[in-house]
């Protein structure tokens, strides 16, 4: 499969996930055992990511790619609100607890959760090039999703109500646009790249990237269409990154690091 074919297939996968019914967000009693999950968030403080690869050469218009969010009275807008209302029932459940963990992008938690899915330790010590690559991608992501958020200014689901959400009700809930989701973009784009570096566990890694975005729906800070829009932008960004020589060089180094880290044994701190 060529790289272009892979990326087209990836975007197609996002489209299919975008149509998932509400029950897909809930634990399925008969589902096969999922990949190990990182059981606790890092308490380390957030560090500003290094400059991205595409700061001066993204050439992508996020608002144009995703188009406007659904209006509140449209069928999709009503479905978004119904999903928000239904998932409030998950407060206090293990699914809710996972959403709390996924809300934390600080420190090493994001790396830990993907380590568990990939079956290999991803950390600044074990895989320095890969972790730096992922952090640089978060900076690239911001240059793509922030203008789109500003263009659409969609209010987040908890604005105007007191229903439970999995994070504190801080000022950003009121001021930061809901559409598209930065977490959805970052989680999906990380999953795409990590699955290239650890192809033996690609399915589990991509499932983790999907779940990472879905956690924002469960948390109550994004609508489902916000997450889907983030995934579209994540696929677009990774496609663009594959045209950047510096990114490609780092990705090759990252593959070597992942192989060496795997030889040192599986990651620790993963739940069953």
C-alpha positions in Angstrom: 0.0 0.0 0.0 1.4 3.4 -0.9 1.6 6.2 1.5 -1.1 8.2 -0.3 -3.4 5.1 -0.4 -2.8 4.7 3.3 -3.8 8.2 4.1 -6.9 8.0 1.9 -7.9 4.9 3.7 -7.3 6.6 7.0 -9.6 9.5 6.2 -12.2 7.0 5.1 -11.9 5.3 8.5 -12.6 8.6 10.2 -15.7 9.1 8.1 -17.0 5.7 9.2 -16.2 6.5 12.8 -18.0 9.7 12.5 -21.3 7.8 12.0 -20.9 5.7 15.1 -24.0 5.5 17.3 -24.0 6.5 20.9 -23.7 2.9 22.1 -20.2 2.8 20.5 -19.0 5.2 23.2 -20.2 2.9 26.0 -18.5 -0.3 27.3 -19.6 -3.4 25.4 -20.0 -6.3 27.8 -19.2 -8.9 25.1 -16.4 -6.9 23.5 -12.9 -8.5 23.4 -10.4 -7.3 25.9 -9.0 -3.9 25.0 -5.4 -3.0 24.9 -3.9 -2.1 28.3 -4.8 1.4 29.5 -2.7 3.8 31.4 -4.3 3.8 34.9 -3.4 7.2 36.3 -2.5 10.6 34.9 0.9 12.2 35.3 1.2 14.9 38.0 4.0 16.7 36.1 3.3 20.2 35.0 2.7 21.0 31.4 5.7 22.1 29.3 5.2 24.3 26.3 5.9 22.1 23.2 8.8 22.9 20.9 8.2 24.6 17.6 6.4 22.5 15.1 7.6 21.3 11.7 5.2 23.3 9.6 5.1 26.7 11.3 5.7 28.6 8.1 4.6 26.0 5.6 1.3 24.3 6.7 -0.6 25.6 3.7 -3.8 24.2 5.2 -7.0 26.0 6.0 -8.7 24.2 8.8 -11.9 26.1 8.6 -12.2 25.3 4.9 -11.4 21.6 5.4 -14.0 20.9 8.1 -16.7 23.5 7.1 -19.0 25.0 9.8 -20.4 23.0 12.7 -24.0 21.8 12.6 -26.6 24.3 13.7 -28.4 23.5 16.9 -31.7 22.8 15.3 -30.4 20.6 12.5 -30.7 16.8 12.8 -26.9 16.6 13.5 -27.0 19.4 16.0 -29.8 17.7 17.9 -27.9 14.5 17.8 -24.9 16.2 19.2 -26.9 17.6 22.1 -28.6 14.2 22.7 -25.2 12.5 22.9 -24.1 15.1 25.5 -27.2 14.6 27.6 -27.0 10.8 27.4 -23.3 10.6 28.3 -23.9 12.6 31.5 -25.2 9.3 32.9 -21.6 8.0 32.7 -20.4 10.3 35.6 -18.7 8.2 38.2 -18.2 5.1 36.0 -14.9 3.6 34.9 -15.5 5.1 31.5 -15.8 8.5 33.1 -12.5 7.9 35.0 -10.7 7.2 31.7 -12.1 10.4 30.3 -10.6 12.3 33.3 -7.2 10.7 32.6 -7.4 11.5 28.9 -8.2 15.1 29.6 -4.7 15.5 31.0 -2.2 16.2 28.2 0.4 17.4 30.7 3.6 15.6 31.6 3.9 12.1 30.2 0.3 10.9 30.4 -0.3 11.1 26.7 2.9 9.1 26.1 1.9 6.6 28.7 -1.5 5.9 27.3 -0.1 5.3 23.8 2.8 3.2 25.3 0.2 0.9 26.7 -1.6 0.5 23.4 1.7 0.1 21.4 3.2 -2.4 23.9 6.4 -0.4 24.0 7.7 2.4 26.3 7.4 5.8 24.7 9.2 8.4 26.8 11.8 11.1 26.6 14.3 8.6 28.0 13.4 5.5 25.9 12.4 7.2 22.6 13.6 10.9 22.6 13.2 11.5 18.9 9.7 10.1 18.9 8.5 12.1 21.9 10.0 15.3 20.6 8.3 14.6 17.2 4.9 14.1 18.9 5.4 17.3 20.9 6.3 19.2 17.8 3.1 17.9 16.2 1.0 19.4 19.0 2.4 22.8 18.1 1.6 22.2 14.4 -1.9 21.1 15.5 -2.5 24.4 17.3 -1.7 26.4 14.2 -4.3 24.4 12.4 -7.2 24.1 14.9 -6.9 27.5 16.6 -7.9 29.6 13.6 -10.8 27.2 12.9 -12.0 27.6 16.5 -11.8 31.4 16.2 -13.7 31.3 12.9 -16.6 29.3 14.2 -16.8 30.2 17.9 -19.0 27.3 18.7 -20.1 27.2 22.4 -19.1 24.1 24.3 -21.8 21.7 25.5 -21.7 22.6 29.2 -22.2 26.4 28.6 -25.5 27.5 30.0 -26.2 24.4 32.1 -24.9 22.8 35.3 -24.7 19.2 34.1 -21.6 17.2 35.2 -18.4 17.4 33.2 -15.1 15.5 34.0 -13.0 18.6 34.4 -13.3 21.8 36.6 -15.6 24.5 35.2 -12.8 27.0 34.5 -12.9 30.1 32.3 -11.7 28.4 29.2 -15.0 26.4 29.1 -16.7 29.7 28.3 -14.1 31.3 26.0 -12.4 28.5 24.0 -14.3 27.4 21.0 -15.7 23.8 20.9 -15.3 23.2 17.1 -12.9 21.5 16.1 -11.5 19.6 19.1 -7.8 20.0 19.6 -7.7 16.8 21.7 -9.4 15.0 18.8 -6.9 16.3 16.4 -3.8 15.5 18.5 -5.0 12.1 19.7 -5.8 10.9 16.1 -2.6 12.4 14.5 -0.4 10.9 17.3 -2.1 7.5 16.7 -1.4 7.7 12.9 2.3 8.4 13.5 2.8 6.0 16.4 1.1 3.2 14.3 3.8 3.8 11.6 6.5 3.5 14.2 4.9 0.4 15.8 3.0 -1.3 13.0 2.7 -4.6 14.9 0.2 -2.8 17.2 -1.4 -0.5 14.7 -4.9 -1.5 15.4 -4.6 -1.0 19.1 -2.8 2.3 18.7 -5.5 3.6 16.3 -8.2 2.4 18.7 -6.5 4.3 21.5 -6.4 7.4 19.3 -10.1 7.1 18.6 -10.9 6.5 22.3 -8.7 9.5 23.2 -11.0 11.8 21.2 -14.2 10.0 22.4 -13.2 10.7 26.0 -13.8 14.4 25.3 -17.4 13.6 24.4 -17.8 11.5 27.6 -16.1 14.3 29.6 -18.8 16.7 28.3 -16.5 19.4 26.9 -17.0 18.6 23.2 -19.8 17.5 20.9 -19.3 14.4 18.8 -19.0 16.5 15.6 -16.2 18.5 17.2 -14.2 15.3 17.6 -14.9 14.2 14.1 -13.7 17.6 12.8 -10.5 17.2 14.8 -9.9 13.8 13.3 -10.3 15.2 9.8 -7.7 17.9 10.5 -5.5 15.3 12.1 -5.5 13.2 9.0 -4.9 16.3 6.9 -2.0 17.4 9.1 -0.3 14.0 9.0 -0.6 14.0 5.2 1.1 17.3 5.1 3.8 16.3 7.5 4.7 13.4 5.2 5.8 16.0 2.7 8.3 17.5 5.2 11.9 16.2 5.0 12.7 17.0 8.6 9.6 15.1 9.9 10.4 12.1 7.7 13.9 12.0 8.9 12.8 12.1 12.5 10.1 9.4 11.8 12.8 7.0 10.6 14.9 7.6 13.7 11.8 7.1 15.8 11.2 3.7 14.3 14.7 2.6 15.3 14.1 3.9 18.8 10.8 2.0 19.1 12.5 -1.2 18.1 15.2 -0.7 20.7 12.7 0.2 23.4 10.6 -2.9 22.6 13.7 -5.0 23.1 13.9 -3.7 26.6 10.5 -5.2 27.5 6.9 -4.0 27.7 5.9 -0.7 29.4 5.0 -0.6 33.0 2.0 1.0 34.7 -0.6 -0.3 32.3 -4.0 -1.6 33.5 -5.3 -4.9 32.2 
